[in-house]
Amino acid sequence: MTDQSTFSWDLYYQYRKKIKKQFPLFWKLRVIKKPLEILKKEVGQGDSILDIGAGNRVIGEKIKKALGINYKSMDVDRKQFHDYHSLDEIEESFDAILLFEVIEHLDLEEGVELIRKIYSLLAPGGKLFLTTPNLYHPHRYWDCHHKTPYRYDELGGLLSATGFIPRHVYRIYNDAFLRRLFRIYFAAPLHRYLNVDFAPSILMVAQRKN
């Protein structure tokens, strides 16, 4: 359960308003193909990265190979190889932490506790890269395993209230070249008019305060 003495929901709502001012138009958020293109800009060679909810480590291994990083994974699935199977086992700190398509599988209080734990595992100035289903997409969120939906302002408010500084928000959409070109440059006005998006996920980059 969330410790109400150390987490202020009132402060959370104030931060949500700030995030909306910082990123006022969702439709102007940059569209990227994959998180890797952002990681290449934000993560330095040799940095230590923890991948939480790493699954079969396929994505992580690609990131490790592309960036030349010190990569470790954590997942509760003990049938797969991981460096850690519980966050409570971890006694080291990291330059960056990946949390890809995980937080929506937790209820709200569990999500808050996870973000607070991640904050404690990051080195000062370390970065969190978090993806979650885009609620503007008509069906991306709907999955029987999903428990909590997050709009980008809600996510930014949660991160800010736990000590992070949200730096960037992106929409993730990867598709065949012509289809991607059509949707981004020609169909975008229609999507905006209908208040639906073609990007299935959002990526938020947040930094731990020094």
LOBA-878324 format. One record per residue: residue in three letters; x, y, z of N, C-alpha, C in turn. Coordinates in steps of 0.1 Angstrom, whole numbers, plus 2048, in hexadecimal, padded with zeros to 3 digits. Example, Ala and Ser with C-alpha at 12.3 -4.5 7.8 and 13.67 -1.06 7.14 Angstrom:
// LOBA-878324
Ala8847C784E87B7D384E8847DF84E/Ser8807EA8478897F584788180084F/
// end
This chain:
// LOBA-878324
Met8087F480080080080080980C800/Thr8048177F980C8237F980C82A806/Asp81782F80B819836817814844815/Gln80884881A80285581780A86081E/Ser81285C82881A86782E82686C826/Thr82A86481C83586881383186A805/Phe82586880182086A7F48148737F4/Ser81587F7EE80A8897EF8028887E2/Trp7F58847E37ED8847D77E98927D3/Asp7E889B7DC7E68A97D87F28AE7D0/Leu7FE8AB7D48098AF7CC8098A97BF/Tyr80589C7BE8048957B27FB89C7A8/Tyr7EF8A17AC7E68A87A47EC8B579F/Gln7F48BC7A87FA8C87A48058C6799/Tyr80C8BB79A8168B779080F8B3783/Arg8048AD7837FD8AA7777FA8B676F/Lys7F68C17767F38CD76F7FF8D3769/Lys80A8D27708178D776A81B8CF75E/Ile8198C275E81C8BA7528148BE746/Lys8078C17497FF8C573E8038D3738/Lys8098DB74080E8E873B81C8E5734/Gln8238DC7398308D973382E8D2725/Phe8248C97248218C37178128C5714/Pro80F8D17108008D570F7F98CD704/Leu7FF8CA6F97F88C36EE7FD8B56EC/Phe7F58AB6EF7F989D6ED7FD89B6DF/Trp7F68A16D67F889E6C78058A36C2/Lys80B8AC6CA8188B16C58248AA6CB/Leu82189F6D382C8976D88338906CD/Arg8408906CD8478896C284487A6C1/Val8438766B58408676B284E8616AF/Ile8518566B785D84F6B585A8406B1/Lys8638396AB86182B6A78628226B3/Lys86E8236BA87181A6C58788226D0/Pro87781E6DC87E8246E788D8256E5/Leu89281B6DD8A181A6DB8A78276D6/Glu89F82E6CD8A583A6C78A68456D1/Ile89E8456DC8A084E6E78AB84A6F0/Leu8AB83D6F38B68386FC8C483B6F6/Lys8C583B6E98D283E6E38D784C6E6/Lys8CD8556E88D08636EB8D28666FA/Glu8CB85E7028CA8617108D4858719/Val8D984D7148E184471C8EF843716/Gly8F984471F90784371B90D83571A/Gln91683371291D82671192382371F/Gly92181672392681273091D81573C/Asp91281C73990881E744902811749/Ser8FE8117558F780575A8E8807759/Ile8E17FD7548D37FD7518CC7F1758/Leu8C17F475E8B87E97648AB7E975C/Asp8A87DE75789C7DC74F8917D4758/Ile8877DB75C87D7D67658717D075D/Gly86E7C47608637BD7588697BA74A/Ala8757B474A87C7B273D8777A7735/Gly86E79E73A86979373287478972E/Asn87578772187F77E71C88C785719/Arg88E79171C89A79971B89E79C70C/Val89579970389879B6F589A7AA6F2/Ile8917B26F68937C16F489F7C66FB/Gly8A17C17088AD7C670F8BA7C2709/Glu8BB7B67048C77B26FD8CA7BA6F1/Lys8C07BE6E98C17C76DE8C77D56E2/Ile8C17DA6ED8C67E66F28D47E56F7/Lys8D77DB6FE8E57D87038EF7D86F8/Lys8EB7D16ED8F47D06E28F67DE6DB/Ala8EB7E56D98EC7F26D28F37FD6DA/Leu8F27FD6E78F78086EF9048056F6/Gly9087F86F79147F56FF9137F870D/Ile9087F47149057F77219077EB72B/Asn9077EE7389077E37428F97E0745/Tyr8F37D573F8E57D37408E27C874A/Lys8D87CA7528D27C075B8C37C075A/Ser8BD7B575D8AF7B475C8A87AF769/Met89C7B376B8947AE7768867AA771/Asp88179F77587479A77187079077C/Val86378F77F85E78678985D778783/Asp85E77677685D76976F86A762771/Arg86A75877A87675077D879745773/Lys87074376987373A75E87D740754/Gln87F74D75588875474C895758754/Phe8A075974D8AC75D7548AB76C756/His8AD7717628AE77F7658B8781770/Asp8BE78D7718C879077B8C1791789/Tyr8B47957888AC79779589E792792/His89878D79C88A78979B8817917A4/Ser88779A7AC8807A37B58887B07B7/Leu8817BB7B78887C87BA88F7C87C7/Asp8897C07D188F7C07DE89D7BA7DE/Glu8A07B27D48AE7AC7D38B97B67CF/Ile8B57C17CA8BF7CA7C38C57D37CE/Glu8D27D37CE8D97DC7D78E37E67D0/Glu8E27E67C38EA7EF7BB8E27FA7B5/Ser8E88047B08E180F7A98E480F79A/Phe8DC8167938DD8167848DC82477E/Asp8E28257728E283276B8D4834764/Ala8CE8297618C182A75A8B981D75D/Ile8AC81F75D8A3814760898814755/Leu89580874F88B80674587F80074C/Leu87380674986680074E85D801742/Phe85E7F773A8567F672D84A7EE72E/Glu83E7F472D8317ED72D82F7E573A/Val8327EB7458317E47528277EA75C/Ile8287F875D8207FE7688117FD766/Glu80C7FB75A7FE7F97587F97EC75D/His8027E37607FE7D67667FC7D6775/Leu7FF7E177B7FE7E37897F27EC78D/Asp7ED7EA7997E37F479D7EA8017A1/Leu7E380C7A47E98197A57F381A7B1/Glu7EF8147BC7F88157C880580D7C5/Glu8048017BF80F7F97BB8188017B1/Gly8128087A881A81079F82281B7A6/Val81C8217AF82282C7B782E8267BE/Glu82C81A7C58378147CC8438107C3/Leu83F80B7B78498077AD8528137A9/Ile84B81E7A685382A7A285C82F7AD/Arg85782F7B985F8337C586B82A7C6/Lys86981D7C48748137C587F8167BA/Ile87A8197AE88281C7A388B8287A6/Tyr8858327AC88C83E7AF89883B7B8/Ser8958327C28A082F7CB8AB8267C5/Leu8A88207B98B28187B38BB81F7A9/Leu8B682B7A58BD83479C8C883C7A2/Ala8D483D79C8DE8467A08D985479F/Pro8DE85E7A68DA86C7A48DC870796/Gly8D18767908D287A7828CE86F779/Gly8CC86377E8C88577768BA85976F/Lys8B88527658AC85475D8A384775C/Leu89684A75D88C83F75B88584174D/Phe88583574687E83573987282C73B/Leu86683273A85A82B73D85082B731/Thr84B82072D84181F723834819728/Thr82981D72381C81872781281A71B/Pro80781271B7FE81470F7F982270E/Asn7F78277027F28346FF7E3833700/Leu7DD83B7097CE83B70B7C7842700/Tyr7CE8496F77C784F6EC7C58456E1/His7CC83A6E17CB82F6D87BE8286DB/Pro7B68246D17A881F6D47A88126DC/His7B28096DA7B07FC6E17BD7F76E7/Arg7C87FF6E77D57FB6EB7D57F76FA/Tyr7CE7FE7027CF7FB7117C77EF715/Trp7BD7EB70D7B37E17127B97D3711/Asp7BD7CE71D7C37C171E7BF7BC72C/Cys7BC7AF72D7B77AA73A7C27AB745/His7CE7AD7427D97AE74C7DB7BC750/His7D67C674A7D87D474D7CF7D8758/Lys7D47E07627CD7E476D7CB7F376E/Thr7D57FB76A7D480976C7D881175F/Pro7CF81975A7D382174E7D982E752/Tyr7E383374A7E983F74D7E9848741/Arg7E48557427E785F7397F486573B/Tyr7FA86C73280887073480987A73F/Asp7FE8827417FF88C74C7FE88575A/Glu7F687A75A7F587376780386C76A/Leu80986776081686076182086B766/Gly82087675F82A881763827886771/Gly81B88777581888B78381D88178D/Leu81B87478A82086A79382F86A795/Leu83686B78984486C78A849878791/Ser84388478E84789079584588F7A4/Ala83A8897A88378887B684087F7BE/Thr8478767B785086D7BD85F8727BC/Gly86187E7B786E8847B68758857A9/Phe86E87F79E87488079187188D78A/Ile87989078087789B77787489676A/Pro86789676586489275886A89B74D/Arg87289474487989C73A87289C72C/His86E89072886888F71B85D88571B/Val85488771184987D70F84887B6FF/Tyr84786E6FB84786B6ED83B8616EB/Arg8368616DE82D8576DA83584D6D2/Ile8328406D48398356CD83082F6C2/Tyr83582F6B682E8296AB8388246A1/Asn83881769F84181169583880968B/Asp83A80C67E832805674839805667/Ala8347FF65D8397FF64F83B80E64B/Phe84581164384981E64083D82763A/Leu83682263082B82962A82082B633/Arg81C82163A81182264481482C64F/Arg82082B65482583565E825843659/Leu82A84564D82A85264781C858645/Phe81384F64080685463E7FF85864B/Arg8008506567FA8536627FF860669/Ile80C86166981386C67081087A668/Tyr81187965B81188665480388964D/Phe7FB87F64A7EF8816437E287E64B/Ala7E38746537D787065A7D6876668/Ala7E187D66C7E288267A7D688C67D/Pro7D28956747C789E6777BA89767A/Leu7B888C6727AC8846757AC87D682/His7B88786867B98716937B787B69E/Arg7BC88769C7BB8916A67AC8966A8/Tyr7A589769C79789B69C78F8906A4/Leu7928846A278B8796A87908766B6/Asn79A87D6BA7A087B6C87A586D6CA/Val7AB8676C07B185A6C17BF85B6BB/Asp7C88526BF7D58526BA7D98456B4/Phe7E38456AB7E88396A57F48336AD/Ala7FA83B6B68068376BD80182E6C9/Pro8068216CA8018186D480681B6E2/Ser8128216E38188236F081E8316F2/Ile8208356FE82784270183483E709/Leu83E84670784A84570E84D852716/Met84F85072385385C72B86185A730/Val86986472F87786573487786E740/Ala87B86974C87C87175888986F75F/Gln88E87976689B87976C89A87A77B/Arg8A28737828A38747908AA881794/Lys8A688879E8AD8947A28BA8907A8/Asn8C48997A68D18977AC8D18977BB/
// end
